[in-house]
Amino acid sequence: MTDDLTATTRYQALSGDIRPREVADKEPSSVILGSGEFVNTRIAGRAPIIRNEQGEITLNFELADIRDVVKVVFDTLQENYILDPGVQGEVTVQTSSPLPKDVLLPTLETLLRQVGAAIVRSQGVYKIVPVGTAVRGNLTPKLGGTKLGPGFSVRIFPLRYISVTEMETILQPFAPEGGIQLVDPVRNLLILAGTDQELNYLQETIETFDVNWLKGMSVGMYPLQNVDAQDVADELSKLFGPDSGL
């Protein structure tokens, strides 16, 4: 038996087949060819905009030139527009479900914000310009609460109960860059700039804090019979003042 194994081993060595006997007796190896595709080309190759029967729209842009996105959106909306050559950059947007047509412009505004641009509507034409040039010479301030629709705009917010400097401090963390255009302490008003959605968020914040805080406080009136009111006030100030330790 040992001689048979030795003879077999010698044969394998001479023939170049150095596999163990058990492996050599099995079926030869085979190669199964793959498709060579490593992404779902059906999804990756979808059109940038797909409209369903209800008129809703699905967006599919990946690292797309913002100028191409602007063209596709406005062609879909059949609206006139002017694109400033200073507006440049790449954006990505893929909606998991179709969007109503009236959401297209606000969605585009969000994408433009990512590249520092904004939409301004003037005389029936949409202008796409850098944010830094959106206000000057293009917009007139409107009173806060006015419904202006999509597009960059400027609104005036008069304050009733809180000082404008306090409100500026409150809004700073929430306002977009360049959103606080003017703080007027004399008239106690703010002038803010941004998209319709941004200004709505700021207005909600203003309405949250611009309240008559005295209405939320209780007031007690105590007639005094045996002591002067000013003396009592001085004593109470010592008891409950900032130096009282309470």
C-alpha positions as CSV (number, residue, x, y, z in Angstrom):
1,M,0.0,0.0,0.0
2,T,2.9,2.3,0.8
3,D,4.5,1.5,-2.5
4,D,1.3,2.5,-4.3
5,L,1.1,5.8,-2.6
6,T,4.8,6.5,-3.3
7,A,4.3,5.7,-7.0
8,T,1.3,7.9,-7.2
9,T,3.2,10.8,-5.5
10,R,6.0,10.4,-7.9
11,Y,3.6,10.4,-10.9
12,Q,1.9,13.6,-9.6
13,A,5.3,15.3,-9.1
14,L,6.4,14.4,-12.7
15,S,3.1,15.4,-14.3
16,G,2.9,18.7,-12.4
17,D,-0.2,17.7,-10.5
18,I,0.9,18.2,-6.9
19,R,-2.6,18.1,-5.4
20,P,-3.5,15.4,-2.8
21,R,-4.9,12.3,-4.3
22,E,-8.4,13.0,-2.9
23,V,-8.5,16.5,-4.5
24,A,-7.0,15.2,-7.8
25,D,-9.8,12.7,-8.2
26,K,-12.5,15.4,-7.8
27,E,-14.2,17.4,-10.7
28,P,-12.0,20.1,-12.2
29,S,-12.4,23.7,-10.9
30,S,-14.8,26.1,-12.7
31,V,-15.2,29.9,-12.9
32,I,-18.6,31.5,-12.7
33,L,-18.5,34.9,-14.4
34,G,-20.3,37.8,-12.7
35,S,-22.2,40.6,-14.3
36,G,-19.5,43.2,-13.8
37,E,-22.1,45.7,-12.4
38,F,-21.4,47.0,-8.9
39,V,-24.2,49.6,-8.6
40,N,-27.9,49.5,-9.4
41,T,-27.8,51.2,-12.8
42,R,-31.6,51.2,-13.0
43,I,-31.7,53.6,-10.1
44,A,-28.5,55.5,-10.6
45,G,-29.5,56.1,-14.2
46,R,-32.9,57.6,-13.5
47,A,-34.0,60.9,-15.0
48,P,-33.3,63.9,-12.8
49,I,-37.0,64.7,-12.6
50,I,-39.9,62.2,-12.9
51,R,-43.5,63.3,-13.0
52,N,-46.3,60.9,-12.1
53,E,-49.9,60.9,-13.2
54,Q,-51.0,63.1,-10.3
55,G,-48.4,65.8,-11.4
56,E,-46.2,65.1,-8.4
57,I,-42.5,65.2,-9.0
58,T,-39.5,63.0,-7.9
59,L,-36.0,64.6,-7.9
60,N,-32.8,62.7,-8.5
61,F,-29.6,64.8,-8.6
62,E,-26.3,63.6,-7.3
63,L,-23.3,66.1,-7.2
64,A,-25.1,68.0,-10.0
65,D,-24.2,71.5,-11.1
66,I,-26.6,73.9,-9.5
67,R,-27.1,75.7,-12.8
68,D,-28.3,72.4,-14.4
69,V,-30.7,71.9,-11.4
70,V,-32.1,75.4,-11.8
71,K,-32.7,74.9,-15.5
72,V,-34.5,71.6,-15.0
73,V,-36.7,72.9,-12.2
74,F,-37.7,76.1,-14.1
75,D,-38.3,74.2,-17.3
76,T,-40.6,71.9,-15.4
77,L,-42.4,74.8,-13.9
78,Q,-42.5,76.6,-17.2
79,E,-41.3,79.9,-15.5
80,N,-38.9,82.5,-16.8
81,Y,-35.7,83.0,-14.9
82,I,-32.4,84.9,-15.0
83,L,-29.3,83.1,-13.6
84,D,-26.4,85.2,-12.3
85,P,-23.0,83.8,-13.5
86,G,-21.8,84.1,-9.9
87,V,-24.1,81.3,-8.8
88,Q,-22.0,78.1,-8.9
89,G,-21.6,74.8,-7.0
90,E,-22.7,71.2,-6.7
91,V,-25.8,69.8,-4.9
92,T,-27.3,66.5,-4.2
93,V,-31.0,65.8,-3.7
94,Q,-33.0,62.5,-4.0
95,T,-36.6,62.5,-2.8
96,S,-37.8,59.2,-1.5
97,S,-41.4,60.0,-2.5
98,P,-43.0,62.4,-5.1
99,L,-43.3,66.1,-4.2
100,P,-46.3,68.3,-5.0
101,K,-45.5,70.8,-7.7
102,D,-45.8,73.8,-5.4
103,V,-43.0,72.4,-3.2
104,L,-40.5,72.5,-6.0
105,L,-39.5,76.2,-5.6
106,P,-39.0,76.0,-1.8
107,T,-36.9,72.8,-2.4
108,L,-34.8,74.6,-4.9
109,E,-34.4,77.5,-2.5
110,T,-33.0,75.1,0.1
111,L,-30.5,73.8,-2.5
112,L,-29.5,77.3,-3.5
113,R,-28.8,78.2,0.1
114,Q,-26.2,75.4,0.2
115,V,-24.2,77.2,-2.5
116,G,-24.9,80.7,-1.1
117,A,-27.6,81.8,-3.6
118,A,-31.2,82.9,-3.4
119,I,-34.3,83.4,-5.6
120,V,-35.6,86.9,-6.0
121,R,-38.9,87.6,-7.9
122,S,-39.1,90.8,-9.9
123,Q,-41.7,91.8,-12.4
124,G,-42.8,88.3,-13.1
125,V,-39.2,87.0,-13.6
126,Y,-37.2,84.9,-11.1
127,K,-33.7,86.0,-10.5
128,I,-31.2,83.6,-9.1
129,V,-28.4,85.6,-7.5
130,P,-25.7,85.3,-4.8
131,V,-27.2,85.9,-1.3
132,G,-24.9,88.9,-0.8
133,T,-26.5,90.8,-3.7
134,A,-30.1,89.6,-3.2
135,V,-31.3,92.5,-1.1
136,R,-29.7,95.7,-2.4
137,G,-31.6,97.1,-5.4
138,N,-33.9,94.1,-5.7
139,L,-36.2,94.1,-2.7
140,T,-38.5,96.4,-0.8
141,P,-39.3,95.6,2.9
142,K,-42.8,94.4,3.6
143,L,-44.5,94.3,7.0
144,G,-44.1,91.1,8.9
145,G,-46.9,88.6,8.5
146,T,-47.4,89.5,4.8
147,K,-47.7,86.3,2.7
148,L,-45.2,86.7,-0.1
149,G,-44.8,83.2,-1.4
150,P,-41.5,81.5,-2.6
151,G,-38.5,83.7,-3.1
152,F,-36.0,85.8,-1.0
153,S,-37.7,88.7,0.7
154,V,-37.3,91.4,3.4
155,R,-39.8,91.9,6.2
156,I,-40.3,94.5,8.9
157,F,-41.1,93.3,12.4
158,P,-42.3,95.9,14.9
159,L,-41.9,94.8,18.6
160,R,-44.4,95.6,21.3
161,Y,-43.1,94.3,24.6
162,I,-39.5,93.3,24.3
163,S,-36.6,95.6,23.3
164,V,-35.2,95.2,19.9
165,T,-31.6,94.6,21.2
166,E,-32.9,91.7,23.4
167,M,-34.7,90.2,20.4
168,E,-31.6,90.5,18.3
169,T,-29.7,88.4,20.9
170,I,-32.4,85.8,20.9
171,L,-32.6,85.5,17.1
172,Q,-28.8,85.4,16.4
173,P,-28.5,81.6,16.8
174,F,-31.5,80.9,14.6
175,A,-31.2,83.6,11.8
176,P,-29.5,82.6,8.5
177,E,-26.3,84.4,7.6
178,G,-27.1,88.0,6.8
179,G,-30.7,87.5,8.0
180,I,-30.7,90.4,10.4
181,Q,-30.6,93.4,8.1
182,L,-31.3,96.2,10.6
183,V,-31.9,96.8,14.3
184,D,-33.7,100.1,14.9
185,P,-33.8,100.9,18.7
186,V,-35.6,104.2,18.1
187,R,-38.7,102.6,16.5
188,N,-38.1,99.3,18.2
189,L,-38.3,97.2,15.1
190,L,-36.3,94.6,13.2
191,I,-35.7,94.2,9.5
192,L,-35.0,90.6,8.5
193,A,-34.2,88.9,5.2
194,G,-34.5,85.3,4.1
195,T,-36.6,82.8,2.2
196,D,-40.3,82.6,3.0
197,Q,-39.7,79.5,5.2
198,E,-36.8,81.1,7.0
199,L,-38.8,84.3,7.8
200,N,-41.7,82.2,9.0
201,Y,-39.5,80.4,11.5
202,L,-38.1,83.8,12.7
203,Q,-41.6,85.2,13.0
204,E,-42.6,82.3,15.2
205,T,-39.6,82.9,17.4
206,I,-40.5,86.6,17.7
207,E,-44.1,85.8,18.6
208,T,-42.9,83.4,21.2
209,F,-40.8,86.0,23.1
210,D,-42.6,89.3,22.3
211,V,-45.3,88.9,24.9
212,N,-46.6,91.0,27.7
213,W,-44.7,89.3,30.5
214,L,-46.4,91.4,33.2
215,K,-49.7,89.6,32.4
216,G,-48.2,86.4,33.6
217,M,-47.3,87.9,37.0
218,S,-49.5,88.2,40.0
219,V,-49.9,91.5,41.8
220,G,-50.8,92.0,45.4
221,M,-52.1,95.3,47.0
222,Y,-51.7,95.6,50.8
223,P,-53.1,98.7,52.6
224,L,-50.8,99.7,55.5
225,Q,-52.1,101.2,58.8
226,N,-49.3,101.6,61.2
227,V,-46.1,102.1,59.1
228,D,-45.0,104.2,56.2
229,A,-45.2,102.4,52.8
230,Q,-41.7,103.6,51.7
231,D,-40.2,102.1,54.9
232,V,-41.7,98.8,54.2
233,A,-40.5,98.9,50.6
234,D,-37.0,99.6,51.7
235,E,-37.1,96.7,54.2
236,L,-38.5,94.3,51.5
237,S,-35.7,95.3,49.1
238,K,-33.2,94.4,51.7
239,L,-34.9,91.0,52.3
240,F,-35.4,90.0,48.7
241,G,-32.9,92.2,46.8
242,P,-29.9,90.9,44.9
243,D,-27.7,91.1,48.1
244,S,-30.1,89.1,50.2
245,G,-28.6,85.8,49.3
246,L,-32.1,84.4,48.4
